[in-house]
Amino acid sequence: MKKYFSLILVATALVFASTARAQELRVRADIPFDFVVGNTVYAAGTYTIGPATHNSSALLLDGDTRGFVIPNECSSNQPSKSTKLVFDRMGDTYFLHQIWVEGNAIGREIPKGKAELRMAANPAENVTVSAKLMR
């Protein structure tokens, strides 16, 4: 019975730790080109990306244009070596694809919008923009 209780306690701690880690995602980046998130076009500029609310998985993109997105979790075999935003470039259009925080193997992946799905037949080039982790 003690082992079962200890296992439940450890599992609960891991759930709360992963929730707290998700709340740490707050980055700022200077994006030198217009880009698309979902179905919204954002003008080039400085953007802060962070939790929309305290207990929400939605992210707020705050800059010249403001908007919300509900990302999916993505993972890598190795922790990210830098805090960065990864864009898919198709032609002259940039789509925000992933958000990574230095030292984490778990990132956030942005669902594709209608325009990106229409253009998906064309090969995409990854473009990375450095970001700063905000505390």
Backbone hydrogen bonds, N-H to C=O, Kabsch-Sander energy under -0.5 kcal/mol:
donor,donor_aa,acceptor,acceptor_aa,energy
5,F,1,M,-2.4
6,S,2,K,-2.6
7,L,3,K,-2.5
8,I,4,Y,-2.2
9,L,5,F,-2.3
10,V,6,S,-2.5
11,A,7,L,-2.4
12,T,8,I,-2.4
13,A,9,L,-2.1
14,L,10,V,-2.2
15,V,11,A,-2.0
16,F,12,T,-2.3
17,A,13,A,-2.4
18,S,14,L,-2.4
19,T,15,V,-1.9
20,A,16,F,-2.2
21,R,17,A,-2.2
22,A,18,S,-1.8
23,Q,19,T,-1.4
24,E,20,A,-0.7
24,E,21,R,-1.0
25,L,22,A,-1.0
26,R,24,E,-1.0
27,V,49,I,-2.6
28,R,132,K,-2.2
29,A,47,Y,-2.5
31,I,29,A,-0.8
31,I,45,G,-3.0
35,F,42,Y,-2.4
36,V,94,Y,-2.6
37,V,40,T,-2.5
39,N,37,V,-0.6
40,T,37,V,-2.3
42,Y,35,F,-3.6
45,G,31,I,-1.9
47,Y,29,A,-2.8
48,T,62,D,-2.5
49,I,27,V,-3.1
50,G,60,L,-1.7
52,A,58,A,-2.6
56,S,53,T,-1.0
59,L,69,V,-3.4
60,L,50,G,-3.4
61,L,59,L,-0.5
61,L,67,G,-3.3
62,D,48,T,-2.7
62,D,60,L,-0.6
63,G,61,L,-0.5
63,G,65,T,-0.7
67,G,61,L,-1.9
69,V,59,L,-1.9
72,N,109,E,-3.3
74,C,107,G,-1.9
76,S,105,A,-2.1
80,S,104,N,-2.4
84,K,82,S,-0.6
84,K,100,W,-2.2
85,L,129,V,-2.7
86,V,98,Q,-2.8
87,F,127,V,-3.5
88,D,95,F,-2.8
89,R,87,F,-0.5
89,R,125,E,-3.2
90,M,88,D,-0.6
90,M,93,T,-2.8
91,G,89,R,-0.5
93,T,90,M,-1.9
95,F,88,D,-2.6
96,L,36,V,-2.3
97,H,86,V,-3.0
98,Q,86,V,-1.9
99,I,108,R,-2.5
100,W,84,K,-2.8
103,G,80,S,-3.2
104,N,101,V,-2.1
107,G,74,C,-2.9
108,R,99,I,-2.3
109,E,72,N,-3.5
110,I,97,H,-2.7
117,L,113,G,-2.2
118,R,114,K,-2.2
119,M,115,A,-1.8
120,A,116,E,-0.7
120,A,117,L,-0.6
122,N,119,M,-2.3
125,E,89,R,-2.2
127,V,87,F,-2.8
129,V,85,L,-2.7
131,A,83,T,-2.4
132,K,28,R,-2.9
134,M,26,R,-3.5
